[in-house]
Amino acid sequence: VVDYLNIKIMFLPVDIAFLTKETTGTDMLGNPITEWLTAKTWYRGRFTEWSAEEIALEGREVTKSQRKLLTDAPLSVCRAADGVQADSGETFRVQSAKDLHGRWRLLYVERWRV
């Protein structure tokens, strides 16, 4: 358990790789064809639980569909990423990234299937 900003958080450790979307061409109708590229570097991460205060503030719909992820990846990598892949194979779309002014960054992610 870690206490940052007076919020107690239980950690669930995971290794993560960041995903970026790259346009590789167009189809017959002119629609862009995109591929998901997985970064070669893996970082440490930890999914965190929502506190009762956060659920009350954000609303249950947000907390049902999104998760919080702490990572030691550089902020520039976090902000440039379109998604995150966990070592379990789950993929998440990055909604936002915040610097906690230390060695951790906080990502709000939403699960989706590639």
C-alpha angles and dihedrals in degrees: 000000000000126000114212122159087000092294119123112220131188113212127224104190120223138161114236138193123198122237129212129191117233125188108227101178143302134283127232091280094050095255115145117254112216133191129199113234120202117214116238093226118081121202135197117260141171128204112222134204126245115249121227089250092053092048090052092047100042099033130239095271091062095045092048094054102034136057133197118236126191114203139172092219116124114269091240090058091048094051094046094052124097093194148357130232118205122212087251089066095251115137128210134189113231110237098177142342127215130188113228090199096246133058096311134077123197117222126190105211136180123209118243139156121248 
